[in-house]
C-alpha cells in the first residue's frame, strides 16, 4: 500500500515554529527586566510571556474593568499584553486630568492627515456653524415621524433613514427619497462593521500589527476575521457617496454640502494655480467621517432615547407638558424652541449617560513617561477610558442605573444638580467634533415624536403589556438591538401637522 503524503506539511511546521519563535523574541525584547521609579497601576494576575492576553475580556469589557477598579480601589487599572502597556481610566477625574489637562497623552496615529480631517470637521460643526443645518434636521425628523404614523412596525427603518438622511444632506448634498434607498443599507452595513468584532484593544493584532498578515487558521482572531469579512462595508461607505457628489460637482448639479464647499475651494485653487491645503483624498476621507460617525451615533442614540421614553411614561409626559406650554399644539416644535425646552435637553443628556455607545473609548497613547497619583504610566502606554464606569460613578450619580433626566435640574429647582457626562464624546484632541450636531438631531427627533405621538409597551392578545429589554453589540461602537413598542398618533390634529411636512 502506497504512503499518502500531504505536500507542504514540513513547510507548514517550519512556518508555525518560526512564527512562535519570532513572537517570543519580540515579547521578551519589549518586557525584559524593566524597573520603574513608581509602581504601575494595580492589575489582575498575569501569565508568563503573554501577560494579560487571555485575561482581557472579549465581551462587556466596560463591566469587567469597572469591577477591577472597584476591587482594587483605583481609578486606573493596568494590563500588559505581549510587552505592551495598557491602562484603563475608570473615573471622569482621571480621564480629565490625563487626557484633557496633560500633553503627554495624545490620540494614537495623530498625524498630518488626521489633523487635516479634523480641521475640516471642526470648521463645519462648531456650535454656531451647525445652525445652518437646522432646517435639514427638522425636515428629516418630521419625515421620520410621519413615516412611523404610516407604518409603525417599520419604526427602526425610519429612524435609520432619519439618521442617514441628515448626515448625507449635510455631508454630500444627497437627499434620501425612498425607504429602500441604497444609502440606508450602506449605513446599516457600516454599523455592523463597527459594532461587532469584540471590544477595542482585545485582539493580538492591536499590539502586534504584523500578525494581520497571518492567515485565519494561524491567528484565529475574531476581531481580525471580522475586519477582513466586513472591510468592504467601510470601503463602500467611503467611496460611494463621494463618487456620487464628485460626479454631480463635475456636471455642475451638486447641492450645497460640506463636500461641495471643499471641492469648490479645491477647484478654484487649481484654476488659479494656488496650492491646495486638502487633496481630493482628504476631502473624501473627511466627508466619509461625517457619514459613518454621524449616522451610526445618531441612530443608536435615537433608538436608546425611544426605548427610555417607552419605559418611563412619567418622563415622556413631563416632556410633553413642557412642549405644550412653550410650543402649543398648533405647530410642530423646532430647534429655535430649544432654549426654552430645558427638560428635553436633560432627556438627551441622560440618554448619553444611561448607555454610552462607546463604553471603552478610542485609545490614546502616552508620548512620554508620566506619573498619576503615584502610579507610573510608561511611555507608549495605550490608554482607554471607561465611559460606562464614569456613568455609574456613585460619587457623582445617585441611583445611576435609573433613567432620570431630573438629576440634572438645579437643586434650587428640586433636582439633584448632577453634572452632564462628557465621556460619551471623548476627551482631549479626540473629543467628538460632531457632538453638537448629533445632540441637536436627537433633540429634534425626540421633540417631534413627543409632541405628536403616544408610545407604550406592546400588548399581548389579552391586552397585557409585554416587557421589553435592550441588548447591545460589542465592537468599536456598541449599538442597541431591536425591541417592540406601540405607536399611536396623539390626535388627528397632530397627524395633520405631520402630513403637511412630507416631501
Buried (B, 14 or more C-beta within 10 A) or exposed (E): EEEEEEEEEEEEEEBEEEBEEEBEEBBEEBBEEEEEEBEBBBBBEBEEEBBBBEBBBBEBBBBBBBBBBEEBEBBBBBBBBBBBBBBBBBBBBBBBBBBBEBEBBBBBEBEEBBEBBBBBBEBBBEEEEBEEBBEBBBBBBBBBBBBBBEEBEEBBBBBBBBBBBBBBBBBBBBBBEEBEBEBBBBBBBBBBBBBBBBBBBBBBBBBBEEBBEBEEEEBEBBBBBBBEEBEEBBEBBBEBBBEBBBEBBEEEEBBEBBBBBBBEBBEEBEEEEEEBEBEEEBBBBBBBBBBBBBBBBBBBBBBBBBBBBBBBEEBBEBBBEBBEEBBEBEEBBBBEBBEEBBBBBBBBBBBBBBBBBBBBBBBBBBBEBBEBEEBBBBEEBBBBBBBBBBBBBEEBBEEBEEBBBBBBBEEEEEBBEBEBBBBBBBBBBBEBBBBBBBBBBBBBBBBBBBBBBBBBBBEEEEEEEEEBEBEBBBBBBBBBEEBEBBBEBBEEEBBEBBEEBEE
